[in-house]
Amino acid sequence: MNKFVSLNKDVNDSYNSGIHFHRTELGPIISLYGRMVAAGEWRDYGISSLKEVAIFSIFRRAAEHPIYTIEKRPKLKGKQGIYSVVGMDGHILKRGSDLKAVLQVLERKLIKLVK
């Protein structure tokens, strides 16, 4: 007897099981990324969607560890803030509930490059 298995259900289940960046969240991140690429500072990125965190990793070169990661942790919404920017050494550079405010720590580096 034949059994029908819906592939769409399996794909949707795996997508729904993790944390993801929304299009409105990716807009400011990609905008900053594009400006830093144009300045010659960043060259590659990666996006990870895990069970409790979504991570946007920024690389100076493709074959090394990320120099910054932008993390989204919804469980910290009521505590320290859902978004954080983490440096290469693991220290949290900025944390908060407003993504644009959190990204300001990286915007300052762009301003220093232009001067």
N, C-alpha and C positions, 0 to 999 in steps of 0.2 A: 504494500500500500504506500502511496506517495504522501509525503508530508511537506506542506508548504511552510517555508520559513521566510519571514519578511526581513530583508536586509536593512531596510530603512529603520525599523524598530531597533535593531542592534546598534546602528550608527547613532541614532538619537539617544539611546541609553548611555553610550560611552560619552557623548557630548554633554549630556545633562549631569553626568557624575562629577565633573570638574568645575573649577572656577575659571572664568574667561573674562577678558577685557571686552567691553561693549564698544561699538563703533564711536560713540561720543567720547569715550575714554582714550581710544587709540588716536583720535584726531590731534590733540595737543602733543601727544608723545611722538607721533610721526612727524609733526611739524618741527618740533625741536630737533629730532633726529636729522631731518633734512638740512636744517641750518648748520648743524655740527658737521655733517658730511661735506657740505659746501665749504666749510672753514678748514677741512682737512683733518679734523680731530678723530672722527669716528668713521668706521668702514663697514661694519656688519652688525646685524642684530639677530636675535632669536626670541621666539615667543613660546613659553611653556604653560600648559594648562594642567595643573595638578588638582588633587582632591580638595585641598584647603587653601591654595594660593595660585594666582596667575602671575607669571614673571615675564617681564620684557627685559632681556639681557642686551647690553650694549658692548661691542667689541672694538678695539682699536685695529686689530687684525683678526682674520677669521680663525686662525689656529691657536688662539690663546684664551685665557680665562677672561670673563667679562670685566670691564673696568667699572661699570655701574650696572645695577639691576633696579628696575622699578617694579615694586611688588604690590599686589592687591590682595589683602587678607580681610574678607568680610567679617570674620569673627572678631576683629578688633574695632569694629565700627563704633561701639559705645565706649571704648576705652581710649586708646591712643590714636586712633584714626585708621582708616581702611588702606591708605596708600603710604608707601615709604620708598625712599631712594637709599640704596645700600652701596657703599663703596667696595672697591676690590678687596680690601682687608676685612670686610664683614661688618664694619661700623655703619650704623644707620646715620646718614647725613641729614635727613629731614623726614618727618612723619606727620601725617595729618589727614583730615577728612576731605579737603579740597585739593584735587589733583593739580590744578594750575599753580596753587600756592606751593605745593610740594616740589613741583618741577622748577621753581624759581632758583633752587640751589644749583641746578645745572645751567640755568640761563645766565647766572652770574659768571660762570666760566666762559660762556660765549662772549659776553661783554668784555672780559679781560683779553680775549684773543683778538678782538677787533681793534682795541686801543693800540 
